[in-house]
């Protein structure tokens, strides 16, 4: 999806995953960093910020990550984030709606939507506008503009 981009940065906390990306997209720049501390990324430098399933995590501050996203996106730039809202059940080979509550085996069919509501409010609080929500069978997407 990103192989034709001239100026692309991949950020993750997993160095090994970033090294794999670098071999597949050699022109990319990689940074090992958490989403809420993008200090190595310049401010107002990027047209697009994409984060797929990162905001599902309960191991970081989504509000701080959104503040950093806002900081690095240019004026009129776009943010796209996704939140999982389903998973593949290995026994039935079907996608089951919802997310497992951390620390349990309970699947909450509303957890993805609840998280999107929280993120929506946080996006507004950080300064994003034109926030939209899209859904698929197993994913929820939020888009917003700076």
C-alpha positions as CSV (number, residue, x, y, z in Angstrom):
1,X,0.0,0.0,0.0
2,X,2.8,2.5,0.8
3,X,5.6,1.3,-1.6
4,X,5.1,4.2,-4.0
5,X,5.4,6.9,-1.3
6,X,8.4,9.1,-1.5
7,X,8.5,10.4,2.0
8,X,7.2,7.8,4.5
9,X,8.0,7.1,8.1
10,X,7.1,4.0,9.9
11,X,7.0,4.2,13.7
12,X,6.5,1.3,16.1
13,X,7.8,0.0,19.4
14,X,8.8,-3.3,17.7
15,X,12.3,-2.9,16.1
16,X,12.1,-6.3,14.3
17,X,8.9,-5.4,12.6
18,X,10.3,-2.1,11.4
19,X,13.4,-3.8,10.0
20,X,11.1,-6.1,7.9
21,X,9.4,-3.0,6.6
22,X,12.7,-1.4,5.7
23,X,13.7,-4.4,3.6
24,X,10.3,-4.3,1.8
25,X,10.2,-0.5,1.4
26,X,13.9,0.6,1.3
27,X,13.1,4.3,0.8
28,X,11.2,4.4,4.1
29,X,12.5,5.9,7.3
30,X,11.9,3.9,10.5
31,X,11.8,5.0,14.1
32,X,11.5,2.9,17.2
33,X,9.2,4.9,19.4
34,X,5.9,4.6,21.2
35,X,2.9,6.5,19.6
36,X,2.7,9.0,22.5
37,X,6.3,10.1,22.2
38,X,7.1,10.9,18.6
39,X,10.0,13.3,19.6
40,X,12.1,12.2,16.6
41,X,9.4,13.3,14.2
42,X,9.2,16.9,13.0
43,X,6.1,19.0,13.8
44,X,3.7,20.0,11.0
45,X,5.6,17.7,8.6
46,X,3.2,15.2,7.2
47,X,0.0,15.1,5.1
48,X,-1.2,11.8,6.5
49,X,-1.0,9.8,9.7
50,X,-2.2,6.2,9.6
51,X,-2.4,3.9,12.6
52,X,-3.9,0.5,12.2
53,X,-5.1,-1.2,15.4
54,X,-2.7,0.6,17.6
55,X,-5.4,2.4,19.5
56,X,-6.9,-0.9,20.7
57,X,-4.1,-1.2,23.1
58,X,-4.6,-0.6,26.8
59,X,-0.9,-0.2,27.3
60,X,-0.5,3.5,26.3
61,X,-2.2,6.8,26.5
62,X,-4.5,7.3,23.5
63,X,-4.9,11.0,24.4
64,X,-1.1,11.6,24.4
65,X,-0.8,9.6,21.1
66,X,-3.5,11.8,19.5
67,X,-1.7,14.9,20.7
68,X,1.5,13.7,19.0
69,X,-0.4,12.8,15.9
70,X,-1.9,16.3,15.8
71,X,1.6,17.8,16.3
72,X,3.2,16.0,13.3
73,X,0.3,16.4,10.8
74,X,0.4,19.5,8.5
75,X,-2.5,21.9,8.5
76,X,-5.3,20.3,6.4
77,X,-3.6,16.9,6.9
78,X,-5.6,13.8,7.6
79,X,-5.5,11.2,10.4
80,X,-6.8,7.6,9.8
81,X,-6.9,5.2,12.7
82,X,-8.6,1.8,13.0
83,X,-9.9,-0.1,15.9
84,X,-10.6,-3.8,15.7
85,X,-14.2,-4.8,16.2
86,X,-14.0,-8.5,15.6
87,X,-11.6,-11.4,15.5
88,X,-11.3,-14.7,13.7
89,X,-12.6,-17.6,15.8
90,X,-10.2,-20.5,15.1
91,X,-12.9,-23.2,15.9
92,X,-15.6,-21.9,13.6
93,X,-13.4,-20.1,11.1
94,X,-15.8,-17.1,11.3
95,X,-15.3,-13.5,12.3
96,X,-16.9,-12.9,15.7
97,X,-18.0,-9.3,16.5
98,X,-16.6,-7.5,19.5
99,X,-13.4,-7.5,21.4
100,X,-12.1,-9.5,24.4
101,X,-12.0,-7.5,27.6
102,X,-8.3,-7.5,28.7
103,X,-7.5,-10.0,31.4
104,X,-10.6,-12.0,30.7
105,X,-12.0,-14.4,28.1
106,X,-15.2,-12.4,27.8
107,X,-16.1,-11.0,24.4
108,X,-17.8,-7.6,24.6
109,X,-19.7,-6.9,21.3
110,X,-19.8,-3.2,22.1
111,X,-16.2,-2.7,23.2
112,X,-14.9,-1.5,19.8
113,X,-17.8,1.1,19.6
114,X,-17.2,2.2,23.1
115,X,-13.5,2.8,22.3
116,X,-14.4,4.8,19.2
117,X,-16.7,7.0,21.3
118,X,-13.8,7.7,23.6
119,X,-11.4,8.4,20.7
120,X,-13.9,10.7,19.1
121,X,-14.1,12.9,22.2
122,X,-10.3,12.8,22.5
123,X,-9.9,13.8,18.9
124,X,-12.1,16.9,19.5
125,X,-10.2,17.7,22.7
126,X,-6.9,17.7,20.9
127,X,-8.2,19.9,18.1
128,X,-9.1,17.6,15.2
129,X,-12.1,18.4,13.1
130,X,-14.3,16.9,10.4
131,X,-14.2,13.6,12.4
132,X,-15.9,10.7,10.6
133,X,-16.5,7.0,11.6
134,X,-16.7,4.1,9.1
135,X,-17.2,0.4,9.9
136,X,-16.6,-2.9,8.3
137,X,-17.3,-6.5,9.5
138,X,-14.2,-6.5,11.8
139,X,-12.8,-2.9,11.8
140,X,-13.9,0.6,12.8
141,X,-12.2,3.6,11.3
142,X,-11.9,7.1,12.4
143,X,-10.8,9.9,10.1
144,X,-10.1,13.5,11.1
145,X,-8.5,16.6,9.8
146,X,-6.1,19.0,11.4
